[in-house]
Structure formats: structure tokens, C-alpha cells
């Protein structure tokens, strides 16, 4: 990209300064011959009949081989015309705070493997329109990773990335409503959890 910026500058220098020695404008042109591309200095002029024409003044070389020679040409032209080339700034790199993912990803996989996402069925016929199971999952993961209050959960959500969940829309009020729903459906939740854990307990005792 920097090379093509130099080409545009070279074109402007010729057009504004070198062109003073010609009756018409000068510009830089890239031509192709097979797979090779060449950099040429071209003059635009009008013939005796007034028709616009072009003629090659000089071939500066193959585009993939001019290398530092092109930089030298640009520097020389700028010096001859009294222009100052702008400094080429290196690309800037911005570092942003990364969100934690590994621990919550492992917990998410374990949550699904144990079947705890079936808790959604316990809240399926409640009056709550929000995803109670997802909100409870968030609070459980927070207790395991970085125990906080309900308001602290919102701060914690700003530092993590939970697969499959839109965290931006989670509010303090929703967390409180999820806790209310948990109390309302305590019996159904306990039954579901018992059904999920019983095979694991039986396996350990056998």
C-alpha cells in the first residue's frame, strides 16, 4: 500500500512541476506485458489536429524490481522541486482488553453434558418471558469463577464471553426475576436436578 501511495505522489509531482517543461501534463502509468507490469512516465499531449495523445517518455522499470530505486527517484524529485515528503508512519496497533473464555467455556460444556439445560423445562410454563435457565446458568458460573453479588455479576459479565448467550441485554432486574422464578419452581427444579444427578450417584456407589 505504501508503494502505491508513493506512485500517486510521484504522479502529482510530475503533474505539477516537471510538467512545466512540457506543453502538456505528465503522469505515471503502469502497463502490462504478459505477467509483467512496468512503471512508465507518460506525457499527454495533443497532435497537430488537436486530438489527445500519449507517448512514453521513460520506462522506469518493472514494478516488482524497482524497489529502492523508486524511493530514490521520489526523493530526488522531491528535492529538485523543493517538496517535503510526508513521513511514513508505521501502522498503529491498538490493544483491547480480552474477555475471559476458557473457564466459562469448560463450564458451559459441562452444563450441557450433565443435562442442566433441561432446567428450562421447569420454567417453560411460568409467567416469565425471559430465559430463566440462561440467567441461572450465568449466576452459577459467576459463583464458580468469581463470586459476586447480583450487581457484581453484571460487572463480571463485562469481562467474560459466554458461548451462545447475549450478555449485553442482561440486567439486574432480570437476575432478580430469575431468582424469584427459582423460588416459585423450587420443587420442579429440585426434581429435575435429582433426576440428572441420580445416575452419577448410583454409578459412584456401584
N, C-alpha and C positions, 0 to 999 in steps of 0.2 A: 504493500500500500504506500509506503514511504517513497518507493521508486517512482510510482505513477504521480505522486504529488510533486516530485522533482520535475517530471516531464511537463506537467501543467505549468510549473513556474518557468521552466525553460522556454515554453511556448510564449508565455506572457512577456518575458524579457526580449525575445526576438521580435515580437509583435510591436512592442512599444519603443524599442531602442535600435536594434540592428536594422529594423525596417526603415529607419530614417535614411539609410544609404541606398534604398531601393525605391522605385516608383510605386510599389505595391507592398502588401503585407507579407511577412514571413511567419511560418508556423512549423511545428514539429509534427511529423506524421509517422505512424507505424504501418509498415507494409509487410505483406506475407509472400513467401515464395516456398511452396510446399509446406513443410512443417516448421520452417524457419521464419522468424519475424525480424525485421530490420527497422532501425531508427533512422529517419531521414529528415533533413532540413529542406523544406519546400517553400518555393516562392509562388505566391498567387499574383497573376498579372493579367492584363487584357492585351489581346493581339491587335493587329492593325485594324481589324474590323470591329474592335470593341468587345469581342467575346471573352469571357473569363477563362483563363487557362492556368495550369500549374506546371512548374518544372522543378526538378530535383536539383538543389544547389549542392548538397553534400550528403553522402551516406555516412552516418556516424558509427555504423557497425551493427552487428547482430545484437538484438535486445538482450539475449541471455549471456552475452560476452562482454558487454560494455563495462559492467562492474564499476570499479572505482574511476574508470576513465570518464564516465558520465558525471560523477561527482566533481571531477576536476574541471570538466567543461562548464558545469553550472557555476562553480566557484570562480572560474576565470571570467565568465560573462558578467557575473555579479560585480566582480572587482572592476572590470572595464567600464561598466555603466554606473558605478558608484552606488549600487544597491547593497543592502544588507540582507543576507539570507536569514530567515527566522530559525531559531534554534529548534531542533527536533527533540521534543520531549519524549522520554520513554513512556510506554503505556502505563497508566496508573492502575494499581491493584488495590481493591477495597476488600477488607476482611470483615465479615459479618459474624455475629455470634451464632454458633451452630446449636441446633436443638438436639437434646439427648434422644437417642432412638433405641440403642441396644437393649437396655433393661426392659423398657416398655414393650418392645417387640417380642422379647422372650416371654414376658408375662401374657401378652396377647395370644401367642401360640399355645401356651399352657392353658389359658382360659378356655379357648376353643377345644383343645384336646380333652379337657375334663368335662366339656359339655355345659359349662356355666352359661353360655349364651342362651340355653333353654330357659333361663330365668325370665326371658322376655315373655314367655307364655303365661307366667304367673301374673303379669301386668297387662295382658292383652285385652282384657275386658274391663279395665278400670276407666275412670273418667279422665285420666291424664293423657294428653295428646303427645307429650314429649316421650323420648326414648328412655324409659326408666332404667332399663338394663345397661345401656351405654353409660348413663350418668353414675350408676352404682359401680360399674367397672372402673370408671375414672377415679372415683374416691377410694376404691380398694387398691388400685395401683399406686395412688398417691401415698396411702398408708404404708405400702411395702417399700416404696422408693424414697420418699421424703415426707414423712408425716407432717401434715399441716391442718390448720382449721379450714372451714369451708371457704373463707376468703383467701386463705393461703393456697388452696387448691387452684384458684384462678391464677395466682402468680406462678405456681408450678407449671400450669398448662402453657404458659408463655415460653417455657424452657424445654418442652418436650414435643415430640411428634408421635402421635398415636395412630397406627395404621387403621384406615377405614373410618376415622372419626373427624368431623369438622369441629375443631376446638374453638374457633373464633366466636361461635354462636352460644357457647356455654356461659350461663350467667349464675350469679349467686342464688337468685330466686329459683332457678331450675334445680340446683343442688338441694335446696331446702324442700322443694316439692318431691324430689326423688326420695328423700328421707321419710317424708310423710307417707308416700306410697309404700315404702318398705314396711312401715309400721302397720299400715292398713292391710297389707297382704302377707303379714309375718307367717301365718300358718302355711299358706301356699308356698312361700319361699323356703321355709324350713323343710317341707315335704319334698320339694324338688331337689334341694341340696342333699338331703338324706338319700334320695334315690341315686344321685350321682356319685356319692361317696361310698355307699354301701359295698359295691363291688370291689373297691380298693381296699376297704377294711377287711372284707371277707378273704381277699387274696392274701393279705398280710397274716391273718390268723390261721390260714390253712397250712 
